[in-house]
């Protein structure tokens, strides 16, 4: 059978019947039919309704969200993204904490691998957080500092007697710069030293809310005080400053002079237990006080002030002071000439309300002169004078009564004239001893009452 016969015997397909023996010829299709054909192909709804195996395959490819979906050659409408990309590209958002910080503190302790302190979690909603003598570690200070950055409740933080390294002090400084609720910070006996003072300086400069700072027992020394000089000068909120027990000497007089002149907010300052007992240091120190009209509370107790030169700058300041209400000169070495200079200055002062001058080595008769001075200031605001551990002569009783009637108060050790000193009664002692010996036998008949 030749090729022509085979061709005649081949069955004709429906495709040939419709388009002819040569198949589909686009040249024979009219332009209008071509546009209709294209429009039909572009109709995605029509294509999706086709039920052939080819269209089923394409529909499955589209549903699988494969890369074919993004090929512009396919005209199938895109399906809504089920969220697969979002799952794979998910990035955990930054944690949000409330203004209490309990959850934040617990999470920080977990990250730092330390045990949360129950007092911290209980106190985050109260105004006071007292961690005195807790022996806090660097990790614990880090967790507490980070938590307090966003806390809006704690106003008084007590860290007394926790030895703070410079790194720990730096963490607290960072907290002070971001916290807007803390008003009182107690760092007593934390031994921050010069290095810690340097870390604290920046926080004091930028702090706008801290009103009370206790830096006593911190071994600052003259260099440490100088390192926080800028911060104390620039702070706009600090009112009470305690730098007692810090081994300050006359060299700090110049530093304090600059602080007192430049600072516009400090009203209370505690300088007790330091070394301001020389003329050069006190001259600079009280020059600062004279140029500051805001100081109301001043303590110079336990400074060893004993000479006329050391007391002279103080007396000159007292004569002109108009804002000072409280002066503590307890436990210095005042007597005779220096004490007389002080009494004259106090007598000319008209702002003092409280004067503490006890535990000084002045005799009883000079204490009596102090009482007379107070009694003579009837209309002055000076209402309380502390003469702790000082014993006065009997003549003081009437003056004390008059002072009491004026509505003023005096604290003294006692009155010498009210005590009668008697020697022992030797006769009574002798007979008491004999009576004791004679009543020593256990038998009742053997006992004799010699008396």
C-alpha positions as CSV (number, residue, x, y, z in Angstrom):
1,X,0.0,0.0,0.0
2,X,1.4,3.2,-1.1
3,X,1.4,6.5,0.9
4,X,-1.6,7.9,-1.0
5,X,-3.8,5.0,0.0
6,X,-2.8,5.2,3.6
7,X,-3.7,8.9,3.6
8,X,-7.1,8.1,2.2
9,X,-7.8,5.5,4.8
10,X,-6.8,7.8,7.8
11,X,-9.9,8.8,9.8
12,X,-10.7,12.5,9.8
13,X,-10.7,14.3,13.2
14,X,-13.2,16.8,14.4
15,X,-10.4,19.4,14.2
16,X,-10.0,18.8,10.5
17,X,-13.7,18.9,10.0
18,X,-14.0,22.3,11.6
19,X,-10.9,24.0,10.3
20,X,-10.1,22.0,7.2
21,X,-7.5,19.5,6.2
22,X,-4.7,21.9,6.9
23,X,-5.7,22.6,10.5
24,X,-6.1,26.1,12.0
25,X,-4.9,28.9,9.8
26,X,-4.8,32.3,11.6
27,X,-4.6,34.0,8.2
28,X,-8.1,32.8,7.4
29,X,-9.6,34.1,10.7
30,X,-11.2,37.5,10.4
31,X,-9.9,40.3,12.5
32,X,-13.1,40.5,14.5
33,X,-13.0,36.8,15.3
34,X,-9.4,37.2,16.5
35,X,-10.5,40.0,19.0
36,X,-13.3,37.8,20.3
37,X,-10.9,35.0,20.7
38,X,-8.4,37.1,22.7
39,X,-11.2,38.6,24.8
40,X,-12.4,35.1,25.7
41,X,-8.9,34.0,26.7
42,X,-8.6,37.0,28.9
43,X,-11.8,36.3,30.7
44,X,-10.4,34.5,33.8
45,X,-13.8,33.5,35.0
46,X,-14.4,31.6,31.7
47,X,-11.0,29.9,31.9
48,X,-11.6,28.8,35.5
49,X,-14.9,27.2,34.5
50,X,-13.3,25.0,31.9
51,X,-13.3,21.5,33.1
52,X,-10.5,20.0,31.0
53,X,-7.4,18.4,32.5
54,X,-5.3,21.3,31.3
55,X,-7.3,23.9,33.1
56,X,-7.5,21.8,36.3
57,X,-3.7,21.6,36.3
58,X,-3.3,25.3,36.0
59,X,-5.9,26.0,38.7
60,X,-4.0,23.7,41.1
61,X,-0.7,25.5,40.3
62,X,-2.4,28.8,41.1
63,X,-3.7,27.5,44.4
64,X,-0.3,26.1,45.4
65,X,1.0,29.7,45.3
66,X,4.0,28.6,43.3
67,X,6.3,31.0,41.4
68,X,4.1,30.5,38.3
69,X,1.5,32.7,39.9
70,X,3.9,35.6,39.5
71,X,4.5,35.0,35.8
72,X,2.8,37.8,33.8
73,X,2.2,35.3,31.0
74,X,-0.6,33.7,33.0
75,X,-3.8,35.7,33.2
76,X,-5.5,33.9,36.1
77,X,-6.7,36.3,38.9
78,X,-4.5,36.1,42.0
79,X,-6.0,34.6,45.1
80,X,-5.9,36.3,48.4
81,X,-2.7,35.6,50.3
82,X,-3.5,33.1,53.1
83,X,-0.7,34.6,55.2
84,X,2.0,32.1,54.4
85,X,4.5,34.8,53.7
86,X,3.7,36.6,56.9
87,X,4.3,33.5,58.9
88,X,7.8,32.9,57.4
89,X,8.7,36.6,57.6
90,X,7.3,37.2,61.1
91,X,9.4,39.3,63.4
92,X,8.5,39.4,67.1
93,X,7.6,43.0,68.1
94,X,9.3,44.8,70.9
95,X,7.7,44.0,74.3
96,X,5.4,46.6,75.7
97,X,5.3,47.0,79.5
98,X,3.0,49.0,81.8
99,X,4.1,51.8,84.1
100,X,4.5,49.3,87.0
101,X,7.2,47.0,85.6
102,X,6.6,43.7,87.4
103,X,6.5,41.6,84.3
104,X,9.6,43.5,82.9
105,X,11.5,42.9,86.1
106,X,10.7,39.2,86.2
107,X,11.7,38.8,82.5
108,X,15.0,40.7,83.2
109,X,15.8,38.4,86.1
110,X,15.1,35.4,83.9
111,X,17.4,36.7,81.2
112,X,20.2,37.5,83.8
113,X,19.7,34.1,85.5
114,X,19.0,35.6,88.9
115,X,16.2,35.1,91.4
116,X,13.7,38.0,91.5
117,X,13.6,39.9,94.9
118,X,10.1,39.6,96.3
119,X,10.3,43.0,98.0
120,X,10.9,44.6,94.6
121,X,7.9,43.0,93.0
122,X,5.7,43.9,96.0
123,X,6.9,47.5,96.1
124,X,6.7,48.6,92.5
125,X,3.2,50.0,93.1
126,X,4.1,51.8,96.3
127,X,5.9,55.1,96.8
128,X,8.9,53.6,98.7
129,X,11.3,50.8,97.7
130,X,13.6,50.0,100.6
131,X,16.5,47.7,99.8
132,X,18.7,48.7,102.8
133,X,21.5,46.2,103.5
134,X,20.4,43.7,100.8
135,X,23.9,43.2,99.4
136,X,22.8,43.7,95.9
137,X,24.9,42.3,93.0
138,X,25.6,43.9,89.7
139,X,23.0,41.8,87.9
140,X,20.4,42.7,90.5
141,X,21.2,46.4,90.2
142,X,20.9,46.1,86.4
143,X,17.4,44.5,86.6
144,X,16.2,47.1,89.2
145,X,17.6,50.0,87.2
146,X,16.0,48.9,83.9
147,X,12.7,48.3,85.7
148,X,12.6,51.7,87.3
149,X,13.2,53.5,84.1
150,X,9.5,53.1,83.3
151,X,8.1,52.9,86.7
152,X,5.7,55.7,87.7
153,X,5.0,54.9,91.3
154,X,8.3,54.7,93.3
155,X,9.3,58.1,94.6
156,X,11.7,57.1,97.4
157,X,14.5,54.6,96.7
158,X,16.7,53.4,99.6
159,X,19.9,51.6,98.7
160,X,21.7,52.2,102.0
161,X,24.5,49.9,102.9
162,X,24.9,48.3,99.5
163,X,28.4,48.4,98.2
164,X,28.1,49.9,94.7
165,X,30.9,49.5,92.1
166,X,31.4,52.2,89.4
167,X,29.5,50.0,86.9
168,X,26.5,49.7,89.3
169,X,26.5,53.5,89.9
170,X,26.5,54.0,86.2
171,X,23.4,51.9,85.9
172,X,21.7,54.0,88.5
173,X,22.7,57.2,86.8
174,X,21.2,55.9,83.5
175,X,18.0,55.2,85.4
176,X,17.9,58.7,86.9
177,X,18.1,60.3,83.5
178,X,15.0,58.4,82.2
179,X,12.9,58.1,85.4
180,X,10.4,60.9,86.0
181,X,8.9,59.7,89.3
182,X,11.8,59.3,91.7
183,X,12.2,62.2,94.2
184,X,14.4,60.8,97.0
185,X,17.6,58.7,96.5
186,X,19.4,57.3,99.5
187,X,22.9,56.1,98.7
188,X,24.1,56.3,102.3
189,X,27.0,53.9,103.1
190,X,27.2,52.7,99.5
191,X,30.9,53.6,99.2
192,X,30.8,54.8,95.7
193,X,34.1,56.7,96.0
194,X,35.6,59.0,93.4
195,X,34.9,56.7,90.5
196,X,31.2,56.4,91.4
197,X,31.0,60.1,91.9
198,X,32.2,60.6,88.3
199,X,29.4,58.3,87.0
200,X,26.8,60.1,89.0
201,X,27.8,63.5,87.8
202,X,26.0,63.4,84.4
203,X,22.7,62.1,86.0
204,X,22.7,65.1,88.4
205,X,23.2,67.5,85.6
206,X,20.2,66.2,83.6
207,X,17.9,65.3,86.5
208,X,14.8,67.4,86.6
209,X,12.9,65.5,89.3
210,X,15.3,64.4,92.1
211,X,14.8,66.6,95.1
212,X,16.7,64.8,97.8
213,X,20.1,63.0,97.7
214,X,21.9,61.3,100.5
215,X,25.6,60.6,99.7
216,X,26.8,60.2,103.3
217,X,29.5,57.6,104.2
218,X,30.6,57.3,100.6
219,X,34.3,58.2,100.9
220,X,34.1,60.9,98.3
221,X,37.0,63.0,99.6
222,X,37.9,66.3,98.1
223,X,38.4,64.8,94.6
224,X,35.1,63.0,94.6
225,X,33.2,66.2,95.6
226,X,35.0,68.0,92.8
227,X,33.9,65.3,90.3
228,X,30.2,65.9,91.0
229,X,30.6,69.7,91.2
230,X,29.2,70.3,87.7
231,X,26.2,68.1,88.4
232,X,25.4,69.8,91.7
233,X,25.8,73.2,90.0
234,X,23.5,72.4,87.1
235,X,20.7,70.4,88.8
236,X,17.4,72.2,88.7
237,X,15.5,70.2,91.2
238,X,17.7,69.1,94.1
239,X,16.8,70.7,97.4
240,X,18.3,68.5,100.1
241,X,21.9,67.3,100.0
242,X,23.7,65.2,102.6
243,X,27.5,64.8,102.1
244,X,28.4,64.1,105.7
245,X,31.0,61.5,106.7
246,X,33.0,62.0,103.4
247,X,36.4,63.0,104.6
248,X,36.1,66.5,103.2
249,X,38.8,69.0,104.2
250,X,39.4,72.7,103.7
251,X,40.2,72.0,100.0
252,X,36.5,71.3,99.5
253,X,35.7,74.8,100.8
254,X,36.4,76.2,97.3
255,X,34.3,73.5,95.6
256,X,31.3,74.1,97.9
257,X,31.7,77.8,97.4
258,X,31.1,77.4,93.6
259,X,28.3,75.0,94.2
260,X,26.5,77.3,96.6
261,X,26.9,80.3,94.3
262,X,25.8,78.6,91.1
263,X,23.1,76.3,92.4
264,X,19.6,77.8,92.6
265,X,17.6,75.1,94.3
266,X,19.5,73.6,97.3
267,X,18.0,74.7,100.7
268,X,19.3,72.0,103.1
269,X,22.9,70.8,103.3
270,X,24.5,68.5,105.8
271,X,28.3,68.9,106.2
272,X,28.7,67.1,109.5
273,X,31.5,64.7,110.3
274,X,34.0,66.4,108.0
275,X,37.0,68.6,108.5
276,X,35.9,72.2,108.2
277,X,37.8,73.6,111.1
278,X,40.4,75.9,109.5
279,X,40.2,79.6,108.6
280,X,41.1,79.2,104.9
281,X,38.6,76.5,104.2
282,X,35.8,78.1,106.2
283,X,36.4,81.5,104.7
284,X,35.7,80.1,101.2
285,X,32.9,78.0,102.4
286,X,30.9,80.8,104.1
287,X,31.6,83.1,101.3
288,X,29.5,80.7,99.3
289,X,26.8,80.8,102.0
290,X,26.8,84.6,102.0
291,X,26.2,84.7,98.3
292,X,23.3,82.2,98.6
293,X,20.0,83.4,100.0
294,X,18.2,80.1,99.9
295,X,19.9,78.0,102.6
296,X,17.5,77.2,105.4
297,X,19.1,74.1,107.0
298,X,22.8,73.7,107.8
299,X,24.7,71.1,109.8
300,X,28.4,71.5,110.8
301,X,28.3,69.1,113.7
302,X,31.4,67.0,114.5
303,X,33.8,69.2,112.5
304,X,36.2,70.1,115.3
305,X,35.6,73.9,115.1
306,X,37.5,75.3,118.1
307,X,39.4,78.5,117.1
308,X,38.4,82.1,116.6
309,X,39.7,81.9,113.1
310,X,37.5,78.9,112.2
311,X,34.4,80.4,113.8
312,X,34.9,83.9,112.5
313,X,33.5,83.3,108.9
314,X,30.5,81.6,110.4
315,X,29.7,84.5,112.7
316,X,30.0,87.0,109.9
317,X,27.5,84.9,107.9
318,X,25.1,84.6,110.8
319,X,24.9,88.4,111.3
320,X,23.6,88.9,107.7
321,X,21.7,85.6,107.1
322,X,18.0,86.1,106.4
323,X,17.0,82.6,105.3
324,X,18.8,80.3,107.7
325,X,16.4,78.6,110.1
326,X,18.3,75.6,111.4
327,X,22.0,75.5,112.6
328,X,23.6,72.5,114.1
329,X,27.0,73.0,115.8
330,X,26.7,69.9,118.0
331,X,29.9,68.1,119.2
332,X,32.5,70.7,118.1
333,X,35.1,72.2,120.5
334,X,33.4,75.5,121.2
335,X,34.1,77.3,124.5
336,X,35.3,80.6,125.9
337,X,36.3,83.1,123.1
338,X,34.8,81.2,120.1
339,X,31.6,80.5,122.0
340,X,31.3,84.2,122.9
341,X,31.7,85.2,119.3
342,X,29.0,82.7,118.3
343,X,26.6,84.0,120.9
344,X,27.0,87.6,119.7
345,X,26.3,86.6,116.1
346,X,23.2,84.5,117.1
347,X,22.0,87.5,119.2
348,X,22.1,89.7,116.0
349,X,20.5,87.1,113.8
350,X,16.7,87.3,113.3
351,X,16.0,84.2,111.2
352,X,17.2,81.2,113.3
353,X,14.4,78.9,114.7
354,X,16.6,76.0,116.0
355,X,20.1,76.1,117.4
356,X,21.9,72.9,118.4
357,X,25.0,73.5,120.5
358,X,25.2,70.6,122.8
359,X,28.2,68.3,123.5
360,X,30.6,71.2,123.4
361,X,33.2,71.6,126.2
362,X,32.0,75.0,127.5
363,X,31.5,75.2,131.3
364,X,28.2,75.6,133.2
365,X,28.5,79.3,133.6
366,X,28.8,79.9,129.9
367,X,25.8,77.6,129.4
368,X,23.9,80.0,131.7
369,X,24.9,82.9,129.5
370,X,23.4,81.0,126.5
371,X,20.2,80.7,128.4
372,X,20.1,84.4,129.2
373,X,20.7,85.2,125.5
374,X,17.7,83.0,124.5
375,X,15.5,84.6,127.2
376,X,16.4,88.1,125.8
377,X,15.1,87.2,122.3
378,X,11.5,87.2,123.2
379,X,10.2,88.3,119.8
380,X,12.7,86.5,117.7
381,X,11.7,83.2,115.9
382,X,14.4,81.3,117.8
383,X,12.2,78.8,119.8
384,X,14.4,75.8,120.4
385,X,18.0,75.5,121.7
386,X,19.6,72.1,122.2
387,X,22.2,71.9,124.9
388,X,22.4,68.2,125.1
389,X,24.6,66.7,127.9
390,X,25.3,70.2,129.4
391,X,24.7,70.7,133.1
392,X,23.8,74.2,134.3
393,X,24.0,75.8,137.7
394,X,21.0,76.2,140.0
395,X,20.4,79.8,138.9
396,X,19.3,78.4,135.6
397,X,16.0,77.1,137.0
398,X,14.2,80.5,137.0
399,X,15.5,81.4,133.6
400,X,14.3,78.1,132.2
401,X,10.9,78.8,133.7
402,X,10.8,82.2,132.0
403,X,11.9,80.7,128.7
404,X,9.1,78.1,129.0
405,X,6.5,80.8,129.6
406,X,7.7,82.6,126.4
407,X,6.8,79.5,124.4
408,X,10.4,78.5,123.8
409,X,12.1,75.2,124.6
410,X,15.6,74.2,125.8
411,X,17.1,70.8,126.1
412,X,19.8,70.3,128.8
413,X,21.6,67.5,130.6
414,X,20.5,68.6,134.1
415,X,20.9,71.2,136.9
416,X,24.0,70.9,139.1
417,X,22.6,72.7,142.1
418,X,19.7,70.3,142.6
419,X,21.9,67.4,143.5
420,X,23.4,66.9,147.0
421,X,26.5,64.7,147.1
422,X,26.8,62.8,150.3
423,X,29.5,60.3,151.4
424,X,28.7,56.8,152.6
425,X,27.3,56.1,156.1
426,X,30.0,53.9,157.5
427,X,28.1,53.1,160.7
428,X,25.1,51.8,158.8
429,X,27.3,49.8,156.5
430,X,29.1,48.1,159.4
431,X,26.0,47.1,161.3
432,X,24.3,45.8,158.1
433,X,27.3,43.6,157.5
434,X,27.3,42.2,161.0
435,X,23.6,41.5,160.8
436,X,24.1,39.6,157.6
437,X,26.9,37.4,159.1
438,X,24.9,36.6,162.3
439,X,21.9,35.5,160.3
440,X,23.9,33.1,158.2
441,X,23.3,29.8,160.2
442,X,20.6,27.7,158.6
443,X,19.1,26.7,162.0
444,X,16.5,29.1,163.1
445,X,17.6,28.9,166.8
446,X,21.2,29.8,165.8
447,X,20.2,33.0,164.0
448,X,20.6,36.2,166.0
449,X,19.3,39.6,165.2
450,X,22.2,41.8,166.2
451,X,20.3,45.0,165.4
